[in-house]
Amino acid sequence: MATRKKRKSAPKKRRTGKTGPGCRVHPRPVTTLGDFFNTCSGVLKKEVEFWFRGHADLTWTLTPSALRYDTKAERTQALGLLADFKRCAKMKLSNLPTREDELEWVQLARHYGLPTRLLDWTRNAAIALYFGCSVTSSSKNRDGAVFVINPRDLNRQADKRLGEPRIFDAHTDAERIRKYLNLAGERNARGLKTIAINPVWNSERIMLQQGVFTLHGSKEFTLTSKEAPGLVCLRVPAANKEGLLFELERAGINEMSIFPEPDHMCRYLVWREKLDVLGAQ
């Protein structure tokens, strides 16, 4: 009697976070720096604060790194790495946050690449465009994107009890923020909605990039126009990325100006001279 071959299990699929911007895409693509600011002028309102985020690939979603995993167990595991980071950081870094400064710990971990519930934004539209024009091995021939959001409108949607909508503060709203940071990787239909927060500017990089954050809850991991009705995406055609980077360079926005670390300075100098990085010989 022939034995039945054991069927190999399919490799576990992971959510790539590539399903589209999740909001209205402005009909006018960004082809020049003038185009970009003209379009922004049509989207923005005077005396209203807006935040911006650039994606090198238009199909990437607005999902923070720790919440991009497929399963609850993986998301919880990723969020739990903060405890390991705290333990290891004491022998690697100086001027660490106090035990009570949970948001500062999460910001610090995010700075060094640890998965968190935070998603980076900037108050500077040109800096967001720089990231939207970035070229990586996976985004070389892909259209980029710049997202525009009204953070106060987002918080109004998250908490209908707010009187005058505002951006939540790391100190004034510490208890509210702590509830988010204590969440595990479970999705909850009645859970906390994404909010906009002003961070503690505890690093030179955050200051240079005029950084701010959305803090994602358990109701929806990915920010879309469902939670932020005014959210809009500006498309950056792949063919125009290089030209836009040179225009941004003339305006003083480049890798060296927004990243303080020496390795970014070196990459910028090589890019400026139009040299290929050949690597170690």
Backbone as numpy.savetxt, mean C-alpha at the origin, in Angstrom:
# Nx Ny Nz CAx CAy CAz Cx Cy Cz
-4.84 -58.11 -9.97 -5.70 -56.91 -9.97 -4.82 -55.67 -9.97
-5.06 -54.81 -10.90 -4.25 -53.59 -11.01 -4.52 -52.66 -9.84
-3.47 -52.13 -9.31 -3.63 -51.17 -8.21 -3.87 -49.78 -8.76
-4.70 -49.07 -8.07 -5.00 -47.70 -8.51 -3.91 -46.76 -8.03
-3.40 -45.99 -8.97 -2.35 -45.03 -8.61 -2.93 -43.94 -7.73
-2.14 -43.61 -6.72 -2.57 -42.55 -5.82 -2.54 -41.22 -6.55
-3.64 -40.55 -6.49 -3.75 -39.27 -7.19 -3.01 -38.18 -6.43
-2.16 -37.49 -7.15 -1.41 -36.40 -6.51 -2.34 -35.23 -6.23
-2.18 -34.68 -5.07 -3.00 -33.51 -4.73 -2.47 -32.30 -5.48
-3.40 -31.46 -5.92 -3.02 -30.25 -6.66 -2.30 -29.29 -5.73
-1.33 -28.58 -6.25 -0.64 -27.61 -5.39 -1.62 -26.58 -4.87
-1.37 -26.17 -3.67 -2.25 -25.20 -3.04 -2.21 -23.88 -3.77
-3.36 -23.37 -4.11 -3.43 -22.09 -4.82 -3.41 -20.96 -3.81
-2.71 -19.92 -4.17 -2.63 -18.73 -3.32 -3.24 -17.57 -4.08
-3.94 -16.75 -3.38 -4.55 -15.59 -4.02 -3.46 -14.61 -4.40
-3.41 -14.26 -5.68 -2.34 -13.38 -6.15 -2.66 -11.91 -5.95
-3.90 -11.60 -5.68 -4.26 -10.19 -5.53 -4.35 -9.47 -6.87
-4.61 -10.23 -7.94 -4.66 -9.63 -9.26 -6.05 -9.86 -9.87
-6.97 -9.02 -9.49 -8.32 -9.14 -10.03 -8.85 -7.81 -10.54
-8.03 -6.80 -10.55 -8.47 -5.51 -11.03 -8.56 -4.49 -9.92
-8.69 -3.24 -10.28 -8.64 -2.16 -9.28 -9.82 -2.10 -8.33
-10.97 -2.65 -8.70 -12.10 -2.66 -7.78 -12.82 -1.33 -7.67
-12.61 -0.45 -8.64 -13.28 0.85 -8.61 -13.30 1.42 -10.04
-13.89 2.60 -10.16 -13.96 3.24 -11.48 -12.56 3.62 -11.97
-12.28 3.28 -13.23 -11.02 3.68 -13.86 -11.31 4.92 -14.70
-10.58 5.99 -14.44 -10.79 7.25 -15.16 -10.56 7.01 -16.66
-11.44 7.57 -17.50 -11.33 7.31 -18.94 -10.07 7.88 -19.60
-9.46 8.88 -18.98 -8.28 9.51 -19.59 -7.01 8.91 -19.00
-6.21 8.20 -19.81 -4.97 7.62 -19.28 -3.92 8.69 -19.00
-2.98 8.37 -18.13 -1.89 9.28 -17.78 -0.73 9.03 -18.73
-0.46 9.97 -19.62 0.63 9.79 -20.59 1.77 10.78 -20.36
1.47 11.92 -19.74 2.49 12.91 -19.40 2.23 13.43 -18.00
3.21 14.11 -17.43 3.03 14.68 -16.10 1.93 15.74 -16.12
1.86 16.49 -17.21 0.79 17.48 -17.34 -0.58 16.82 -17.36
-0.69 15.69 -18.09 -1.94 14.92 -18.09 -2.35 14.54 -16.68
-1.37 14.08 -15.95 -1.64 13.57 -14.61 -2.21 14.66 -13.71
-1.56 15.82 -13.69 -2.03 16.87 -12.80 -3.34 17.49 -13.29
-3.55 17.53 -14.59 -4.83 18.01 -15.11 -5.97 17.08 -14.71
-5.72 15.78 -14.81 -6.74 14.80 -14.42 -7.00 14.88 -12.92
-5.92 15.00 -12.14 -6.09 15.12 -10.69 -6.92 16.35 -10.34
-6.69 17.43 -11.05 -7.45 18.67 -10.78 -8.94 18.46 -11.01
-9.27 17.61 -11.98 -10.67 17.33 -12.26 -11.31 16.38 -11.25
-10.48 15.58 -10.58 -10.97 14.59 -9.63 -11.04 15.16 -8.21
-10.06 15.97 -7.86 -9.95 16.47 -6.49 -10.87 17.67 -6.26
-11.15 17.92 -4.98 -11.94 19.07 -4.58 -11.06 20.01 -3.77
-11.28 21.32 -3.95 -10.49 22.30 -3.22 -10.72 22.16 -1.72
-9.64 22.35 -0.97 -9.67 22.35 0.49 -10.14 21.02 1.08
-10.04 19.94 0.30 -10.36 18.60 0.79 -9.11 17.75 0.65
-8.75 17.03 1.71 -7.55 16.20 1.68 -7.81 14.91 0.94
-6.90 14.57 0.03 -6.98 13.31 -0.69 -5.67 12.56 -0.51
-5.76 11.23 -0.55 -4.58 10.38 -0.49 -4.40 9.63 -1.80
-3.16 9.21 -2.04 -2.81 8.58 -3.32 -1.98 7.31 -3.06
-2.14 6.35 -3.98 -1.32 5.13 -3.92 -1.03 4.67 -5.34
0.23 4.36 -5.60 0.63 3.91 -6.93 0.88 2.41 -6.98
0.41 1.76 -8.03 0.66 0.34 -8.27 1.37 0.19 -9.61
2.43 -0.60 -9.64 3.13 -0.85 -10.90 2.30 -1.69 -11.85
1.29 -2.38 -11.34 0.44 -3.25 -12.14 -1.02 -2.90 -11.85
-1.75 -2.54 -12.89 -3.15 -2.12 -12.76 -4.02 -3.21 -12.14
-3.63 -4.48 -12.29 -4.48 -5.57 -11.81 -4.29 -5.88 -10.34
-3.33 -5.23 -9.68 -3.16 -5.47 -8.23 -4.30 -4.82 -7.47
-4.74 -5.49 -6.43 -5.84 -4.96 -5.62 -5.31 -4.21 -4.40
-6.20 -3.45 -3.78 -5.84 -2.68 -2.58 -6.02 -3.55 -1.35
-5.11 -4.50 -1.21 -5.16 -5.48 -0.12 -3.83 -5.46 0.63
-3.83 -5.26 1.95 -2.57 -5.28 2.69 -1.93 -6.66 2.68
-0.62 -6.69 2.86 0.16 -7.91 2.62 -0.27 -9.10 3.47
-0.61 -8.89 4.74 -0.97 -10.02 5.61 -2.32 -10.63 5.27
-3.14 -9.91 4.51 -4.49 -10.38 4.21 -4.62 -10.89 2.78
-3.50 -11.07 2.09 -3.53 -11.59 0.72 -3.52 -13.11 0.65
-3.33 -13.76 1.78 -3.28 -15.22 1.79 -4.68 -15.81 1.67
-4.74 -17.04 1.14 -6.03 -17.67 0.87 -6.80 -18.07 2.12
-6.09 -18.60 3.10 -6.78 -19.21 4.24 -6.66 -18.37 5.50
-7.63 -18.59 6.39 -7.62 -17.92 7.69 -6.34 -18.27 8.46
-5.95 -19.55 8.39 -4.76 -20.00 9.13 -3.51 -19.27 8.65
-3.37 -19.10 7.34 -2.20 -18.40 6.80 -2.20 -16.92 7.18
-3.38 -16.31 7.12 -3.46 -14.89 7.47 -3.14 -14.68 8.95
-3.66 -15.56 9.79 -3.38 -15.47 11.22 -1.89 -15.71 11.50
-1.33 -16.65 10.79 0.10 -16.94 10.94 0.94 -15.72 10.56
0.57 -15.07 9.44 1.31 -13.89 8.99 1.22 -12.76 10.01
0.02 -12.52 10.54 -0.16 -11.47 11.53 0.58 -11.79 12.82
0.70 -13.08 13.14 1.38 -13.49 14.36 2.88 -13.31 14.33
3.43 -13.05 13.14 4.87 -12.85 13.03 5.35 -11.60 13.77
4.41 -10.70 14.10 4.80 -9.49 14.82 5.45 -9.82 16.16
4.95 -10.86 16.82 5.53 -11.25 18.11 6.98 -11.68 17.94
7.27 -12.42 16.87 8.65 -12.84 16.60 9.51 -11.63 16.25
8.92 -10.70 15.51 9.66 -9.49 15.13 10.05 -8.70 16.38
9.13 -8.56 17.32 9.43 -7.81 18.55 10.58 -8.46 19.31
10.57 -9.79 19.36 11.61 -10.50 20.10 12.97 -10.37 19.44
12.99 -10.47 18.10 14.26 -10.42 17.37 14.79 -9.00 17.20
13.87 -8.00 17.15 14.28 -6.63 16.88 15.18 -6.05 17.96
15.07 -6.56 19.17 15.83 -6.00 20.29 17.33 -6.13 20.09
17.76 -7.14 19.36 19.19 -7.28 19.14 19.62 -6.74 17.77
18.66 -6.26 16.98 18.97 -5.76 15.64 18.82 -4.25 15.51
17.89 -3.67 16.27 17.54 -2.27 16.09 17.63 -1.52 17.42
17.84 -0.22 17.33 17.84 0.65 18.51 16.61 1.56 18.47
16.37 2.27 19.55 15.24 3.21 19.65 13.91 2.53 19.31
13.66 1.41 19.94 12.43 0.66 19.68 11.23 1.29 20.38
10.02 1.07 19.87 8.82 1.57 20.54 8.67 0.91 21.92
7.86 1.53 22.75 7.56 0.93 24.04 6.58 -0.22 23.85
6.40 -1.01 24.89 5.52 -2.17 24.81 4.10 -1.77 24.45
3.65 -0.59 24.89 2.27 -0.15 24.67 2.05 0.42 23.27
3.10 0.79 22.57 2.95 1.46 21.26 2.79 0.44 20.14
1.63 -0.22 20.13 1.42 -1.31 19.18 1.46 -0.83 17.73
0.85 0.32 17.45 0.86 0.82 16.07 2.29 1.12 15.61
3.10 1.69 16.48 4.49 1.96 16.10 5.24 0.67 15.80
4.97 -0.37 16.58 5.59 -1.66 16.31 5.16 -2.19 14.93
3.88 -2.08 14.64 3.37 -2.58 13.35 3.96 -1.76 12.21
4.04 -0.44 12.38 4.66 0.40 11.35 6.12 0.02 11.12
6.84 -0.20 12.21 8.25 -0.57 12.10 8.41 -1.90 11.38
7.57 -2.87 11.73 7.62 -4.17 11.08 7.28 -4.04 9.60
6.28 -3.21 9.29 5.90 -2.99 7.89 7.06 -2.36 7.12
7.77 -1.44 7.75 8.92 -0.78 7.13 9.96 -1.80 6.66
10.14 -2.85 7.43 11.15 -3.86 7.10 10.58 -5.05 6.33
9.33 -4.95 5.90 8.78 -5.96 5.01 7.92 -7.03 5.63
7.59 -6.93 6.91 6.75 -7.94 7.54 5.29 -7.73 7.11
4.54 -8.81 6.85 3.12 -8.67 6.49 2.30 -8.07 7.63
1.45 -7.09 7.31 0.61 -6.44 8.32 -0.76 -6.12 7.72
-1.62 -5.50 8.53 -2.95 -5.05 8.06 -2.88 -3.64 7.48
-1.72 -3.03 7.48 -1.58 -1.66 6.99 -1.35 -1.63 5.48
-1.94 -0.65 4.82 -1.68 -0.40 3.41 -1.17 1.04 3.27
-0.01 1.19 2.62 0.64 2.50 2.51 -0.04 3.39 1.48
-0.24 4.65 1.85 -0.69 5.70 0.94 0.23 6.90 1.13
0.05 7.92 0.32 0.83 9.14 0.45 -0.06 10.35 0.21
0.32 11.46 0.83 -0.39 12.73 0.56 0.12 13.40 -0.71
1.19 12.88 -1.28 1.84 13.50 -2.43 1.50 12.72 -3.70
0.73 13.35 -4.60 0.29 12.67 -5.82 1.46 12.25 -6.70
2.51 13.08 -6.77 3.65 12.77 -7.63 4.41 11.54 -7.13
4.48 11.36 -5.81 5.14 10.18 -5.27 4.35 8.92 -5.63
3.03 9.00 -5.56 2.21 7.86 -5.96 2.41 7.53 -7.44
2.53 8.56 -8.28 2.77 8.33 -9.70 4.11 7.65 -9.92
5.11 8.02 -9.12 6.41 7.35 -9.23 6.26 5.84 -9.03
5.51 5.45 -8.00 5.31 4.02 -7.76 4.46 3.38 -8.86
3.53 4.14 -9.41 2.72 3.63 -10.51 3.53 3.40 -11.78
4.67 4.09 -11.89 5.54 3.94 -13.07 6.68 2.96 -12.83
6.77 2.42 -11.63 7.87 1.50 -11.32 7.83 0.29 -12.24
9.00 -0.17 -12.60 9.11 -1.33 -13.49 9.83 -2.44 -12.75
9.14 -3.55 -12.55 9.74 -4.74 -11.95 9.66 -5.88 -12.96
10.24 -7.02 -12.60 10.22 -8.15 -13.52 8.80 -8.61 -13.83
7.88 -8.44 -12.86 6.51 -8.89 -13.07 5.61 -7.83 -13.69
6.05 -6.55 -13.67 5.19 -5.48 -14.17 5.79 -4.74 -15.37
6.82 -5.31 -15.96 7.57 -4.61 -17.01 6.68 -4.14 -18.15
5.77 -4.99 -18.61 4.92 -4.65 -19.75 3.46 -4.46 -19.35
3.23 -4.11 -18.11 1.86 -3.95 -17.63 1.54 -2.48 -17.33
0.31 -2.11 -17.56 -0.13 -0.77 -17.20 -0.06 -0.60 -15.68
0.29 0.61 -15.26 0.29 0.93 -13.84 -0.98 1.64 -13.44
-1.04 2.07 -12.19 -2.24 2.73 -11.68 -1.88 3.68 -10.55
-2.67 4.74 -10.44 -2.63 5.62 -9.27 -4.05 5.70 -8.72
-4.22 5.33 -7.46 -5.52 5.38 -6.81 -5.65 6.69 -6.03
-6.86 7.22 -6.02 -7.16 8.46 -5.30 -8.33 8.19 -4.36
-8.16 8.59 -3.08 -9.21 8.33 -2.10 -9.38 9.54 -1.19
-10.61 9.74 -0.74 -10.91 10.74 0.27 -10.94 10.02 1.61
-9.94 10.20 2.47 -9.87 9.42 3.71 -10.99 9.72 4.69
-11.49 10.94 4.70 -12.59 11.26 5.62 -13.88 10.57 5.18
-14.11 10.50 3.87 -15.28 9.78 3.37 -15.19 8.31 3.73
-13.99 7.75 3.66 -13.80 6.35 4.02 -14.20 6.12 5.48
-13.77 7.02 6.37 -14.09 6.86 7.78 -15.56 7.12 8.08
-16.18 7.95 7.27 -17.62 8.17 7.41 -18.38 6.88 7.10
-17.92 6.16 6.06 -18.54 4.89 5.71 -18.30 3.83 6.78
-17.12 3.90 7.42 -16.76 2.89 8.43 -17.51 3.08 9.73
-17.84 4.32 10.07 -18.51 4.60 11.35 -19.55 5.69 11.13
-20.79 5.28 10.99 -21.87 6.22 10.73 -22.15 7.13 11.93
-21.60 6.77 13.10 -21.85 7.57 14.30 -20.95 8.80 14.38
-19.96 8.86 13.51 -19.08 10.03 13.51 -19.87 11.28 13.18
-19.64 12.33 13.92 -20.27 13.60 13.58 -19.59 14.19 12.36
-18.59 14.99 12.62 -17.76 15.53 11.53 -16.72 14.48 11.18
-16.74 13.91 9.97 -15.78 12.86 9.61 -14.34 13.37 9.69
-13.46 12.54 10.17 -12.06 12.92 10.36 -11.17 11.72 10.10
-9.89 12.00 9.99 -8.89 10.94 9.88 -8.51 10.53 11.29
-8.51 9.25 11.55 -8.22 8.78 12.90 -6.75 8.97 13.24
-6.51 9.25 14.52 -5.18 9.62 14.99 -4.59 8.51 15.85
-3.27 8.31 15.71 -2.59 7.23 16.42 -2.72 7.35 17.93
-2.86 8.57 18.45 -2.94 8.77 19.90 -4.39 8.96 20.37
-5.09 9.88 19.74 -6.48 10.15 20.14 -7.36 8.93 19.97
-7.13 8.17 18.92 -7.97 7.00 18.60 -7.23 5.69 18.84
-6.35 5.70 19.84 -5.51 4.52 20.11 -6.35 3.28 20.40
-7.45 3.43 21.14 -8.26 2.27 21.51 -8.95 1.68 20.27
-9.45 2.54 19.41 -10.09 2.07 18.17 -9.07 1.31 17.32
-7.89 1.87 17.16 -6.85 1.26 16.34 -6.39 -0.07 16.94
-6.33 -0.14 18.26 -5.90 -1.38 18.94 -6.84 -2.54 18.62
-8.14 -2.25 18.50 -9.10 -3.31 18.16 -8.76 -3.95 16.81
-8.34 -3.13 15.86 -7.96 -3.65 14.55 -6.69 -4.49 14.65
-5.72 -3.98 15.39 -4.43 -4.66 15.47 -4.52 -5.97 16.25
-5.57 -6.15 17.03 -5.77 -7.40 17.77 -6.53 -8.46 16.97
-7.01 -8.10 15.79 -7.76 -9.05 14.97 -6.86 -10.16 14.43
-7.43 -11.35 14.28 -6.71 -12.45 13.63 -7.05 -12.43 12.14
-6.88 -13.56 11.47 -7.07 -13.59 10.02 -8.45 -13.99 9.56
-9.42 -13.95 10.47 -10.78 -14.38 10.13 -11.56 -13.26 9.47
-12.36 -13.62 8.46 -13.26 -12.66 7.83 -14.60 -12.70 8.55
-15.20 -11.53 8.78 -16.44 -11.43 9.53 -17.36 -10.45 8.82
-18.51 -10.93 8.35 -19.44 -10.09 7.58 -19.93 -8.89 8.38
-19.87 -9.00 9.71 -20.29 -7.89 10.57 -19.10 -7.25 11.26
-17.93 -7.49 10.74 -16.71 -7.03 11.38 -16.37 -5.58 11.09
-15.16 -5.22 11.47 -14.69 -3.84 11.35 -14.37 -3.51 9.89
-14.75 -2.30 9.48 -14.48 -1.84 8.12 -13.13 -1.11 8.05
-12.60 -1.01 6.86 -11.33 -0.32 6.65 -11.44 1.14 7.05
-10.39 1.64 7.72 -10.35 3.04 8.14 -9.05 3.70 7.69
-9.06 5.02 7.68 -7.88 5.81 7.33 -7.28 6.38 8.61
-5.96 6.21 8.78 -5.31 6.69 10.00 -4.06 7.51 9.66
-3.81 8.51 10.48 -2.54 9.22 10.42 -1.53 8.44 11.25
-0.41 8.07 10.69 0.56 7.27 11.43 1.43 8.12 12.35
2.21 7.43 13.15 3.31 8.07 13.85 4.47 8.13 12.86
4.97 9.31 12.58 6.08 9.41 11.62 7.38 9.04 12.34
7.60 7.72 12.43 8.73 7.22 13.22 9.90 6.76 12.37
9.90 7.14 11.09 11.04 6.79 10.24 11.22 7.88 9.19
12.45 8.01 8.73 12.74 9.01 7.71 12.01 8.70 6.42
11.83 7.41 6.12 11.16 7.03 4.88 9.71 7.51 4.88
8.99 7.32 6.00 7.60 7.78 6.07 7.53 9.29 5.87
8.47 10.02 6.44 8.48 11.47 6.30 8.73 11.88 4.85
9.73 11.26 4.20 10.05 11.61 2.82 8.89 11.29 1.88
8.21 10.19 2.15 7.12 9.77 1.27 5.77 10.34 1.69
5.77 11.18 2.75 4.52 11.77 3.27 3.49 10.66 3.49
3.94 9.62 4.20 3.15 8.41 4.33 1.96 8.51 5.26
0.90 7.82 4.87 -0.31 7.63 5.67 -0.77 6.19 5.42
-1.79 5.74 6.16 -2.19 4.33 6.05 -3.69 4.16 6.02
-4.13 3.12 5.32 -5.44 2.55 5.61 -5.19 1.30 6.45
-6.05 1.10 7.44 -5.96 -0.04 8.35 -7.18 -0.92 8.08
-6.92 -2.14 7.64 -7.99 -3.00 7.12 -8.51 -3.93 8.21
-9.84 -3.99 8.32 -10.49 -4.79 9.34 -10.80 -6.20 8.89
-11.91 -6.74 9.39 -12.28 -8.13 9.11 -13.49 -8.25 8.19
-14.18 -7.15 7.92 -15.36 -7.23 7.05 -14.96 -7.46 5.60
-14.07 -6.62 5.09 -13.54 -6.77 3.73 -12.04 -6.55 3.80
-11.27 -7.46 3.24 -9.82 -7.30 3.26 -9.34 -6.36 2.16
-10.05 -6.35 1.03 -9.67 -5.54 -0.12 -10.53 -4.29 -0.18
-9.88 -3.14 -0.32 -10.60 -1.88 -0.40 -11.11 -1.68 -1.83
-12.42 -1.45 -1.96 -13.04 -1.20 -3.25 -14.00 -0.01 -3.12
-14.67 0.32 -4.19 -15.62 1.44 -4.15 -16.84 1.10 -3.30
-16.99 -0.15 -2.92 -18.08 -0.53 -2.01 -17.88 0.12 -0.65
-16.65 0.13 -0.17 -16.34 0.77 1.11 -15.99 2.25 0.93
-15.44 2.58 -0.22 -15.01 3.96 -0.48 -15.64 4.41 -1.80
-16.87 4.91 -1.78 -17.59 5.24 -3.02 -16.85 6.21 -3.93
-16.03 7.09 -3.39 -15.31 8.05 -4.22 -13.98 7.55 -4.76
-13.61 6.33 -4.45 -12.33 5.78 -4.90 -12.26 5.76 -6.42
-11.15 6.24 -6.96 -10.98 6.27 -8.42 -9.56 5.86 -8.77
-9.40 5.26 -9.94 -8.10 4.77 -10.40 -7.72 5.48 -11.69
-6.49 5.97 -11.76 -5.96 6.57 -12.99 -5.01 5.57 -13.62
-5.23 5.25 -14.89 -4.42 4.24 -15.57 -3.15 4.86 -16.14
-2.02 4.17 -15.94 -0.73 4.60 -16.46 -0.28 3.58 -17.50
-0.40 3.88 -18.80 -0.01 2.90 -19.83 1.46 2.50 -19.70
1.73 1.22 -19.91 3.09 0.71 -19.79 4.06 1.46 -20.70
3.59 1.84 -21.89 4.45 2.51 -22.86 4.89 3.90 -22.41
4.18 4.47 -21.45 4.48 5.84 -21.00 5.24 5.89 -19.68
5.49 4.76 -19.06 6.13 4.74 -17.74 7.51 5.38 -17.76
8.34 4.99 -18.70 9.71 5.49 -18.72 9.75 7.00 -18.90
8.94 7.52 -19.83 8.89 8.97 -20.05 8.41 9.72 -18.82
7.42 9.15 -18.13 6.91 9.78 -16.91 7.97 9.80 -15.81
8.76 8.74 -15.71 9.83 8.71 -14.71 10.85 9.81 -14.94
11.16 10.09 -16.20 12.10 11.17 -16.50 11.47 12.54 -16.22
10.18 12.68 -16.48 9.50 13.93 -16.12 9.47 14.13 -14.60
9.21 13.06 -13.87 9.22 13.14 -12.41 10.61 13.47 -11.89
11.63 12.95 -12.55 13.02 13.25 -12.17 13.27 14.75 -12.27
12.78 15.39 -13.30 12.95 16.85 -13.45 12.22 17.60 -12.34
11.16 16.99 -11.82 10.39 17.62 -10.74 10.95 17.26 -9.36
12.06 16.53 -9.33 12.69 16.19 -8.05 12.14 14.95 -7.37
11.36 14.14 -8.10 10.82 12.90 -7.53 11.56 11.74 -8.17
12.35 11.05 -7.37 13.11 9.91 -7.87 13.40 8.96 -6.71
14.04 7.85 -7.00 14.27 6.83 -5.98 15.10 7.37 -4.81
16.08 8.21 -5.10 16.93 8.74 -4.04 16.19 9.75 -3.17
15.24 10.49 -3.74 14.55 11.53 -2.98 13.49 10.98 -2.04
13.00 9.77 -2.31 11.91 9.23 -1.47 12.33 8.01 -0.66
13.54 7.50 -0.89 14.08 6.41 -0.08 15.41 6.87 0.51
15.57 6.87 1.83 16.80 7.38 2.43 17.96 6.39 2.43
17.68 5.10 2.18 18.71 4.07 2.31 19.73 4.15 1.18
21.01 3.87 1.47 22.10 3.98 0.47 21.91 3.09 -0.75
21.29 1.90 -0.60 21.12 1.04 -1.77 20.18 1.67 -2.79
19.19 2.43 -2.32 18.30 3.14 -3.25 19.05 4.28 -3.93
19.93 4.94 -3.21 20.75 5.99 -3.81 21.58 5.43 -4.95
22.17 4.27 -4.74 23.03 3.67 -5.76 22.22 3.26 -6.99
21.04 2.68 -6.76 20.21 2.29 -7.90 19.77 3.51 -8.70
19.46 4.61 -7.99 19.08 5.84 -8.67 20.22 6.36 -9.54
21.44 6.38 -9.01 22.58 6.91 -9.76 22.82 6.09 -11.03
22.68 4.77 -10.94 22.84 3.91 -12.12 21.73 4.20 -13.13
20.49 4.34 -12.63 19.36 4.64 -13.53 19.54 6.00 -14.20
19.99 6.98 -13.44 20.15 8.33 -13.97 21.13 8.36 -15.15
22.17 7.55 -15.06 23.19 7.50 -16.13 22.81 6.50 -17.22
21.61 5.92 -17.11 21.09 4.98 -18.12 22.03 3.78 -18.31
22.55 3.28 -17.19 23.41 2.11 -17.22 22.62 0.88 -16.81
22.95 -0.23 -17.36 22.36 -1.50 -16.95 23.15 -2.04 -15.76
22.42 -2.57 -14.79 23.09 -3.18 -13.64 23.45 -4.60 -14.03
24.77 -4.86 -14.17 25.21 -6.16 -14.65 25.39 -7.16 -13.52
25.43 -6.69 -12.29 25.60 -7.58 -11.16 27.04 -7.91 -10.89
27.26 -8.71 -9.87 28.62 -9.07 -9.50 29.27 -9.92 -10.57
30.55 -9.68 -10.83 31.28 -10.43 -11.86 32.09 -11.53 -11.20
